[in-house]
Amino acid sequence: MTLERTIRAIAGTFVLISVALGYFVSPYWFLFTAFVGANLLQSSLTKWCLMEDILKKTVFAKEYSSSSKAAADTARG
């Protein structure tokens, strides 16, 4: 799964879980839904996403370190 698809899956999961918690547990959980929506909006405007940085340092760290190494090797000729 690509990084973008992973971020979309996480955001969608957060929204669905927080809506369910807001309906069944407490309406205050809808604030978390609003936070996720605000983060998605901010990410579209600034092209920066905290979840992307977190995933690059954890789950996708190997993929990005190998691709940056390959780019460096290509640049050296």
DSSP file (Angstrom, degrees, kcal/mol; ACC not computed):
  #  RESIDUE AA STRUCTURE BP1 BP2  ACC     N-H-->O    O-->H-N    N-H-->O    O-->H-N    TCO  KAPPA ALPHA  PHI   PSI    X-CA   Y-CA   Z-CA
    1    1 A M              0   0    0      0, 0.0     2,-0.0     0, 0.0     0, 0.0   0.000 360.0 360.0 360.0 138.7    0.0    0.0    0.0
    2    2 A T     >  -     0   0    0      1,-0.1     4,-2.1     4,-0.0     5,-0.2  -0.275 360.0-109.4 -77.1 166.5    1.3    3.4   -0.9
    3    3 A L  H  > S+     0   0    0      1,-0.2     4,-2.3     2,-0.2     5,-0.2   0.916 117.6  50.2 -62.1 -44.9    1.8    6.2    1.6
    4    4 A E  H  > S+     0   0    0      1,-0.2     4,-2.3     2,-0.2    -1,-0.2   0.908 111.0  48.3 -63.2 -42.2   -1.1    8.3    0.4
    5    5 A R  H  > S+     0   0    0      1,-0.2     4,-2.3     2,-0.2    -1,-0.2   0.873 110.5  52.5 -66.1 -35.6   -3.5    5.3    0.5
    6    6 A T  H  X S+     0   0    0     -4,-2.1     4,-2.4     2,-0.2    -2,-0.2   0.917 109.2  48.9 -64.9 -43.2   -2.3    4.5    4.0
    7    7 A I  H  X S+     0   0    0     -4,-2.3     4,-2.6     1,-0.2    -2,-0.2   0.913 112.0  48.7 -63.0 -42.9   -3.0    8.1    5.1
    8    8 A R  H  X S+     0   0    0     -4,-2.3     4,-2.5     1,-0.2    -1,-0.2   0.894 111.2  50.5 -64.0 -39.5   -6.5    8.1    3.6
    9    9 A A  H  X S+     0   0    0     -4,-2.3     4,-2.2     2,-0.2    -2,-0.2   0.906 111.9  47.3 -65.1 -41.3   -7.2    4.7    5.3
   10   10 A I  H  X S+     0   0    0     -4,-2.4     4,-2.7     2,-0.2    -2,-0.2   0.934 113.2  48.0 -65.2 -46.2   -6.1    6.0    8.7
   11   11 A A  H  X S+     0   0    0     -4,-2.6     4,-2.3     1,-0.2    -2,-0.2   0.919 113.0  48.3 -61.9 -43.6   -8.1    9.3    8.3
   12   12 A G  H  X S+     0   0    0     -4,-2.5     4,-2.5     2,-0.2    -1,-0.2   0.897 111.8  49.5 -63.5 -40.5  -11.2    7.3    7.2
   13   13 A T  H  X S+     0   0    0     -4,-2.2     4,-2.6     2,-0.2     5,-0.3   0.921 110.3  50.6 -64.0 -44.3  -10.9    4.9   10.1
   14   14 A F  H  X S+     0   0    0     -4,-2.7     4,-2.5     1,-0.2    -2,-0.2   0.917 111.7  48.4 -59.4 -43.7  -10.5    7.8   12.6
   15   15 A V  H  X S+     0   0    0     -4,-2.3     4,-2.3     2,-0.2     5,-0.2   0.942 113.2  45.9 -63.7 -48.2  -13.6    9.5   11.2
   16   16 A L  H  X S+     0   0    0     -4,-2.5     4,-2.1     1,-0.2    -2,-0.2   0.910 115.2  46.7 -63.6 -41.8  -15.8    6.3   11.3
   17   17 A I  H  X S+     0   0    0     -4,-2.6     4,-2.7     1,-0.2    -1,-0.2   0.924 113.5  48.0 -65.8 -43.7  -14.6    5.4   14.8
   18   18 A S  H  X S+     0   0    0     -4,-2.5     4,-2.3    -5,-0.3    -2,-0.2   0.849 110.7  51.3 -70.0 -31.8  -15.1    8.9   16.2
   19   19 A V  H  X S+     0   0    0     -4,-2.3     4,-2.0    -5,-0.2    -1,-0.2   0.928 111.9  47.3 -66.6 -43.9  -18.6    9.2   14.6
   20   20 A A  H  X S+     0   0    0     -4,-2.1     4,-2.8     1,-0.2     5,-0.3   0.923 114.1  47.0 -62.5 -43.9  -19.6    5.8   16.2
   21   21 A L  H  X>S+     0   0    0     -4,-2.7     4,-2.6     1,-0.2     5,-1.9   0.882 110.9  52.9 -65.4 -37.2  -18.1    6.9   19.6
   22   22 A G  H  <5S+     0   0    0     -4,-2.3    -1,-0.2     3,-0.2    -2,-0.2   0.855 114.6  41.8 -65.0 -34.7  -19.9   10.3   19.3
   23   23 A Y  H  <5S+     0   0    0     -4,-2.0    -2,-0.2    -5,-0.1    -1,-0.2   0.911 127.8  27.7 -78.1 -44.1  -23.2    8.5   18.6
   24   24 A F  H  <5S+     0   0    0     -4,-2.8    -3,-0.2    -5,-0.2    -2,-0.2   0.769 133.1  21.4 -93.0 -27.6  -22.9    5.7   21.2
   25   25 A V  T  <5S-     0   0    0     -4,-2.6    -3,-0.2    -5,-0.3    -4,-0.1   0.857 121.9 -23.2-108.6 -64.4  -20.7    7.2   24.0
   26   26 A S    > < -     0   0    0     -5,-1.9     3,-1.8     1,-0.1    -1,-0.3  -0.980  43.8-128.9-156.2 139.0  -20.5   11.0   24.1
   27   27 A P  G >  S+     0   0    0      0, 0.0     3,-1.7     0, 0.0     4,-0.3   0.681 100.9  79.3 -64.4 -15.3  -21.1   13.8   21.6
   28   28 A Y  G >  S+     0   0    0      1,-0.3     3,-1.5     2,-0.2     4,-0.5   0.743  77.2  72.4 -64.0 -21.2  -17.7   15.2   22.6
   29   29 A W  G X> S+     0   0    0     -3,-1.8     4,-1.2     1,-0.3     3,-0.8   0.726  80.8  72.6 -65.7 -20.3  -16.2   12.6   20.3
   30   30 A F  H <> S+     0   0    0     -3,-1.7     4,-2.2     1,-0.2    -1,-0.3   0.740  85.2  67.0 -66.1 -20.8  -17.4   14.6   17.3
   31   31 A L  H <> S+     0   0    0     -3,-1.5     4,-2.2    -4,-0.3    -1,-0.2   0.868  97.3  52.4 -64.5 -35.7  -14.7   17.1   18.2
   32   32 A F  H <> S+     0   0    0     -3,-0.8     4,-2.3    -4,-0.5    -1,-0.2   0.890 107.0  52.2 -66.3 -38.7  -12.2   14.4   17.1
   33   33 A T  H  X S+     0   0    0     -4,-1.2     4,-2.3     1,-0.2    -2,-0.2   0.920 110.0  48.9 -60.3 -43.9  -14.0   14.1   13.8
   34   34 A A  H  X S+     0   0    0     -4,-2.2     4,-2.6     1,-0.2    -2,-0.2   0.879 108.8  53.5 -63.5 -38.3  -13.8   17.9   13.4
   35   35 A F  H  X S+     0   0    0     -4,-2.2     4,-2.4     2,-0.2    -2,-0.2   0.920 108.8  48.5 -63.1 -44.2  -10.0   17.7   14.2
   36   36 A V  H  X S+     0   0    0     -4,-2.3     4,-2.3     2,-0.2    -2,-0.2   0.926 112.9  48.3 -62.5 -44.3   -9.4   15.1   11.5
   37   37 A G  H  X S+     0   0    0     -4,-2.3     4,-2.3     1,-0.2    -2,-0.2   0.906 111.6  49.3 -62.1 -42.3  -11.4   17.2    9.0
   38   38 A A  H  X S+     0   0    0     -4,-2.6     4,-2.8     1,-0.2    -1,-0.2   0.885 110.2  51.4 -64.4 -38.5   -9.5   20.3    9.9
   39   39 A N  H  X S+     0   0    0     -4,-2.4     4,-2.4     2,-0.2    -2,-0.2   0.896 109.5  49.8 -65.9 -39.8   -6.2   18.4    9.6
   40   40 A L  H  X S+     0   0    0     -4,-2.3     4,-1.8     2,-0.2    -2,-0.2   0.912 112.8  47.2 -63.8 -42.0   -7.2   17.2    6.1
   41   41 A L  H  X S+     0   0    0     -4,-2.3     4,-1.6     2,-0.2    -2,-0.2   0.934 112.8  48.5 -63.8 -46.4   -8.1   20.7    5.1
   42   42 A Q  H  X S+     0   0    0     -4,-2.8     4,-2.6     1,-0.2     6,-0.3   0.897 110.0  52.9 -60.3 -41.2   -4.8   22.1    6.5
   43   43 A S  H  X S+     0   0    0     -4,-2.4     4,-1.7     1,-0.2    -1,-0.2   0.869 107.3  51.0 -64.0 -37.2   -2.9   19.4    4.7
   44   44 A S  H  < S+     0   0    0     -4,-1.8    -1,-0.2     1,-0.2    -2,-0.2   0.820 115.7  42.4 -70.4 -29.5   -4.5   20.2    1.3
   45   45 A L  H  < S+     0   0    0     -4,-1.6    -2,-0.2    -5,-0.1    -1,-0.2   0.862 126.3  28.8 -84.5 -37.7   -3.6   23.9    1.7
   46   46 A T  H  < S-     0   0    0     -4,-2.6    -3,-0.2     2,-0.2    -2,-0.2   0.574  92.9-131.7-101.4 -11.0   -0.1   23.7    3.1
   47   47 A K  S  < S+     0   0    0     -4,-1.7     2,-0.4    -5,-0.3    -4,-0.1   0.786  72.0 114.6  60.2  29.5    1.0   20.4    1.5
   48   48 A W        -     0   0    0     -6,-0.3     2,-0.4    -5,-0.2    -2,-0.2  -0.999  42.1-177.2-130.0 133.1    2.3   19.2    4.9
   49   49 A C     >  -     0   0    0     -2,-0.4     4,-1.7     1,-0.1     5,-0.1  -0.986  22.0-154.1-134.7 123.7    0.8   16.4    6.9
   50   50 A L  H  > S+     0   0    0     -2,-0.4     4,-2.4     1,-0.2     5,-0.2   0.897  99.0  55.6 -61.5 -41.3    1.9   15.3   10.3
   51   51 A M  H  > S+     0   0    0      1,-0.2     4,-2.7     2,-0.2    -1,-0.2   0.874 104.4  54.5 -61.5 -36.5    0.8   11.7    9.7
   52   52 A E  H  > S+     0   0    0      2,-0.2     4,-2.4     1,-0.2    -1,-0.2   0.928 108.9  47.7 -61.7 -44.9    2.9   11.5    6.6
   53   53 A D  H  X S+     0   0    0     -4,-1.7     4,-1.4     2,-0.2    -2,-0.2   0.904 112.5  49.5 -62.6 -41.2    6.0   12.5    8.6
   54   54 A I  H  X S+     0   0    0     -4,-2.4     4,-0.9     1,-0.2     3,-0.3   0.934 112.7  46.3 -63.8 -46.1    5.2    9.9   11.3
   55   55 A L  H  <>S+     0   0    0     -4,-2.7     5,-2.9     1,-0.2     3,-0.5   0.872 108.6  55.6 -66.3 -36.9    4.7    7.1    8.8
   56   56 A K  H  <5S+     0   0    0     -4,-2.4    -1,-0.2     1,-0.2    -2,-0.2   0.831 110.6  46.1 -63.9 -30.9    7.9    8.1    6.9
   57   57 A K  H  <5S+     0   0    0     -4,-1.4    -1,-0.2    -3,-0.3    -2,-0.2   0.629 129.3  18.6 -86.2 -13.6    9.8    7.7   10.2
   58   58 A T  T ><5S+     0   0    0     -4,-0.9     3,-1.1    -3,-0.5     4,-0.4   0.606 130.8  16.5-118.8 -87.8    8.2    4.4   11.2
   59   59 A V  T 3 5S+     0   0    0      1,-0.3     3,-0.3    -5,-0.2     4,-0.2   0.877 133.8  35.6 -64.5 -42.8    6.4    2.1    8.8
   60   60 A F  T 3><S+     0   0    0     -5,-2.9     4,-2.2     1,-0.2    -1,-0.3   0.242  85.3 107.2 -97.8  12.6    7.7    3.5    5.5
   61   61 A A  H <> S+     0   0    0     -3,-1.1     4,-2.2    -6,-0.4     5,-0.2   0.905  79.9  48.0 -59.7 -45.2   11.2    4.4    6.8
   62   62 A K  H  > S+     0   0    0     -4,-0.4     4,-2.2    -3,-0.3    -1,-0.2   0.908 111.1  51.1 -63.5 -42.8   12.9    1.5    4.9
   63   63 A E  H  > S+     0   0    0     -4,-0.2     4,-1.7     1,-0.2    -1,-0.2   0.906 114.4  42.4 -62.7 -42.8   11.2    2.4    1.6
   64   64 A Y  H  X S+     0   0    0     -4,-2.2     4,-2.0     2,-0.2    -1,-0.2   0.818 112.3  52.7 -78.1 -30.0   12.2    6.1    1.8
   65   65 A S  H  X S+     0   0    0     -4,-2.2     4,-1.7    -5,-0.2    -2,-0.2   0.896 112.0  46.1 -71.1 -37.8   15.7    5.4    2.9
   66   66 A S  H  X S+     0   0    0     -4,-2.2     4,-2.1    -5,-0.2    -2,-0.2   0.877 113.6  48.7 -71.1 -36.9   16.4    3.0    0.1
   67   67 A S  H  X S+     0   0    0     -4,-1.7     4,-1.9    -5,-0.2    -2,-0.2   0.872 111.9  48.6 -71.3 -35.6   14.8    5.4   -2.5
   68   68 A S  H  X S+     0   0    0     -4,-2.0     4,-2.0     2,-0.2    -1,-0.2   0.857 110.9  51.5 -71.2 -33.3   16.8    8.4   -1.3
   69   69 A K  H  X S+     0   0    0     -4,-1.7     4,-2.4     2,-0.2    -2,-0.2   0.912 109.7  49.5 -66.3 -42.1   20.0    6.2   -1.4
   70   70 A A  H  X S+     0   0    0     -4,-2.1     4,-2.1     1,-0.2    -2,-0.2   0.887 110.5  50.4 -63.8 -38.7   19.2    5.3   -5.0
   71   71 A A  H  X S+     0   0    0     -4,-1.9     4,-2.0     2,-0.2    -1,-0.2   0.883 110.5  49.7 -65.9 -38.3   18.6    8.9   -5.9
   72   72 A A  H  X S+     0   0    0     -4,-2.0     4,-1.6     2,-0.2    -2,-0.2   0.897 110.4  49.9 -67.2 -40.3   21.9    9.9   -4.3
   73   73 A D  H  X S+     0   0    0     -4,-2.4     4,-0.9     1,-0.2    -2,-0.2   0.885 111.2  49.4 -64.7 -38.1   23.7    7.1   -6.2
   74   74 A T  H  < S+     0   0    0     -4,-2.1     3,-0.4     1,-0.2    -1,-0.2   0.883 108.2  53.5 -66.8 -39.0   22.1    8.3   -9.5
   75   75 A A  H  < S+     0   0    0     -4,-2.0    -1,-0.2     1,-0.2    -2,-0.2   0.828 104.3  55.6 -66.7 -31.8   23.2   11.9   -8.8
   76   76 A R  H  <        0   0    0     -4,-1.6    -1,-0.2    -5,-0.1    -2,-0.2   0.753 360.0 360.0 -73.3 -23.4   26.8   10.8   -8.3
   77   77 A G     <        0   0    0     -4,-0.9    -3,-0.2    -3,-0.4    -2,-0.1   0.445 360.0 360.0  93.7 360.0   26.8    9.2  -11.7
